Amino acid sequence: MSEVVVNEYLARILLAAEVESKGELAELGFLGELGNDALCLLLESCPLGVRHWLWDKLRPEQYWDLLHLLQAETAANLVAALNAEEKELLQQFASPEDLRSLAPVLPRFMVTAILQEQGGQVLKDLEQALSYNDHEIGRYMTTRFISALPETTAGSVVRRLKKRKDYQPDAIFVVDESGHYRGTVAVNELIFADDQSTLSELGKTRKSVDHAHSLLDTLQAVDALDSGGWLPVIKNDELVGAVAIRAIVHALKAEHVDRVVGDSNSKEEDLFTPVRVAAYRRAIWLGINLATAFLASTVISLFEVTLQQVIALAVLMPVVASMGGVAGSQTLTVAVRGIVLNHLNEANLKLVLRKELKIALINGTVWGGVIAVIAIYWFQSYWLGAIIGVAIALNSLAAAWSGTLIPFVLKKFHIDPAISGSVILTTVTDVVGFFIFLGLGALIL
């Protein structure tokens, strides 16, 4: 979808949600025009409340397809926001393949419930798959495959295939009596071979490039792909399962997005991650930055004789600049990611800005208060503590405002915000922070 089309549909969704919030019936016929890819993009561009409202308008049959397409953080936030009845409905439409891929973003009770609904070999496959990390090839393998000894005849294998109407493999895996993998024979070769030909005689039992170790990374598994639909999975030289190539492709698509916008396992922020959660995650790094900022202030304090007239202000200046710069960089990163994924646009810009200002107000007030207490204890001046506390809080709001708007404005002028955004942001936070801090200092002190 082009940016113009995304803006149009997103504006219509936000308007429809607002109309229904007033008790009126909204026109939602346009949802039928959208495919899953488009719906996924729009879900990631909506704030949590609207996202949940839109989810309720979709067909249950779409739920898992959409969850597969969403970023891990977005999917986790969406599932967490569902009520008990909605989670139960989601659980009813789950398949073993869904659990393999999405177990990390699902509540633990839902994973357990879905597992309990499976039986026999399917349950055994799922439990084995979940023992691997989501980037390892073993996560996506199944033990539903057909293997045969090298001396087995083609006619015998074909008869086995005809009995397995519920399973249509692209290849037969050849193993020795100990279960060690020895190669692969394509099904179409078996069909056209003489019935008395053995698998070893077909000359296609390759082993060098057509299998993967169960712990192999999905990206590395690409080197082992051939034209078949299934890839044998090896553990301790034994054939333990098979993985559909389409499963590897799906995993690689998710991994590609992770490499562009951040690893899903690192809890990267969704554009509309709840304010409380986002504030907590950023607060940790602001605290780490605070320690380094005071280290710089301690170095400046060594020049006390030279800066005797304004020593307190000079010592604390780097703290104001550093806290504003880091807070702005956090906002800038989320905004640039939203632009790259086409989640941030004119239709939801005000909503994102409002969210970022709330986060800045929380962290600015908290850390401004911490720094004020330290300044009061350090310099024995309540006025100085109040000045720097206010300066930190106001500079955090300026950082959130500029961090959200700067990349959007740069994009309008066809300038790469990932490269130039931080330069402009640092200038804004330094100028605003120093002006407020030194201006208040000059007026009060």
Secondary structure as the mmCIF struct_conf table of DSSP 4:
data_model
#
loop_
_struct_conf.conf_type_id
_struct_conf.id
_struct_conf.beg_label_comp_id
_struct_conf.beg_label_asym_id
_struct_conf.beg_label_seq_id
_struct_conf.end_label_comp_id
_struct_conf.end_label_asym_id
_struct_conf.end_label_seq_id
HELX_RH_AL_P HELX_RH_AL_P1 GLU A 3 SER A 21
TURN_TY1_P TURN_TY1_P1 LYS A 22 GLY A 23
HELX_LH_PP_P HELX_LH_PP_P1 GLU A 24 GLU A 27
HELX_RH_3T_P HELX_RH_3T_P1 GLY A 29 GLU A 33
HELX_RH_AL_P HELX_RH_AL_P2 ASN A 36 SER A 45
BEND BEND1 CYS A 46 CYS A 46
HELX_RH_AL_P HELX_RH_AL_P3 LEU A 48 ASP A 56
TURN_TY1_P TURN_TY1_P2 LYS A 57 LYS A 57
BEND BEND2 LEU A 58 LEU A 58
HELX_RH_3T_P HELX_RH_3T_P2 PRO A 60 GLN A 62
HELX_RH_AL_P HELX_RH_AL_P4 TYR A 63 LEU A 69
BEND BEND3 LEU A 70 LEU A 70
HELX_RH_AL_P HELX_RH_AL_P5 ALA A 72 ALA A 81
BEND BEND4 LEU A 82 LEU A 82
HELX_RH_AL_P HELX_RH_AL_P6 ALA A 84 GLN A 92
TURN_TY1_P TURN_TY1_P3 PHE A 93 PHE A 93
HELX_RH_AL_P HELX_RH_AL_P7 PRO A 96 LEU A 102
HELX_RH_3T_P HELX_RH_3T_P3 ALA A 103 VAL A 105
BEND BEND5 LEU A 106 LEU A 106
HELX_RH_AL_P HELX_RH_AL_P8 ARG A 108 GLU A 117
HELX_RH_AL_P HELX_RH_AL_P9 GLY A 120 ALA A 129
TURN_TY1_P TURN_TY1_P4 LEU A 130 SER A 131
BEND BEND6 TYR A 132 TYR A 132
TURN_TY1_P TURN_TY1_P5 ASP A 134 HIS A 135
STRN STRN1 GLU A 136 GLU A 136
HELX_RH_3T_P HELX_RH_3T_P4 ILE A 137 TYR A 140
STRN STRN2 MET A 141 THR A 142
BEND BEND7 THR A 143 THR A 143
STRN STRN3 SER A 147 ALA A 148
TURN_TY1_P TURN_TY1_P6 PRO A 150 GLU A 151
STRN STRN4 THR A 153 THR A 153
HELX_RH_AL_P HELX_RH_AL_P10 ALA A 154 LYS A 163
TURN_TY1_P TURN_TY1_P7 LYS A 165 ASP A 166
BEND BEND8 ASP A 170 ASP A 170
STRN STRN5 ALA A 171 VAL A 175
TURN_TY1_P TURN_TY1_P8 GLU A 177 SER A 178
STRN STRN6 HIS A 180 HIS A 180
STRN STRN7 TYR A 181 ALA A 186
HELX_RH_AL_P HELX_RH_AL_P11 VAL A 187 PHE A 192
BEND BEND9 ALA A 193 ALA A 193
TURN_TY1_P TURN_TY1_P9 ASP A 195 GLN A 196
STRN STRN8 THR A 198 THR A 198
HELX_RH_3T_P HELX_RH_3T_P5 LEU A 199 LEU A 202
BEND BEND10 GLY A 203 GLY A 203
STRN STRN9 THR A 205 THR A 205
BEND BEND11 SER A 208 ASP A 210
STRN STRN10 ALA A 212 HIS A 213
TURN_TY1_P TURN_TY1_P10 SER A 214 LEU A 215
STRN STRN11 ASP A 217 ASP A 217
TURN_TY1_P TURN_TY1_P11 THR A 218 LEU A 219
HELX_RH_3T_P HELX_RH_3T_P6 GLN A 220 ALA A 224
BEND BEND12 SER A 227 GLY A 229
STRN STRN12 TRP A 230 LYS A 235
TURN_TY1_P TURN_TY1_P12 ASN A 236 ASP A 237
STRN STRN13 GLU A 238 ALA A 244
HELX_RH_AL_P HELX_RH_AL_P12 ILE A 245 VAL A 261
HELX_RH_3T_P HELX_RH_3T_P7 SER A 264 SER A 266
TURN_TY1_P TURN_TY1_P13 LYS A 267 LYS A 267
HELX_LH_PP_P HELX_LH_PP_P2 GLU A 268 ASP A 270
TURN_TY1_P TURN_TY1_P14 LEU A 271 PHE A 272
HELX_RH_AL_P HELX_RH_AL_P13 VAL A 275 ILE A 300
HELX_RH_3T_P HELX_RH_3T_P8 SER A 301 PHE A 303
TURN_TY1_P TURN_TY1_P15 GLU A 304 LEU A 307
HELX_RH_3T_P HELX_RH_3T_P9 GLN A 308 VAL A 310
HELX_RH_AL_P HELX_RH_AL_P14 ILE A 311 VAL A 340
TURN_TY1_P TURN_TY1_P16 LEU A 341 ASN A 342
TURN_TY1_P TURN_TY1_P17 GLU A 346 ASN A 348
HELX_RH_AL_P HELX_RH_AL_P15 LEU A 349 PHE A 379
HELX_RH_AL_P HELX_RH_AL_P16 TYR A 382 LYS A 412
TURN_TY1_P TURN_TY1_P18 PHE A 413 HIS A 414
HELX_RH_AL_P HELX_RH_AL_P17 PRO A 417 ILE A 444
#
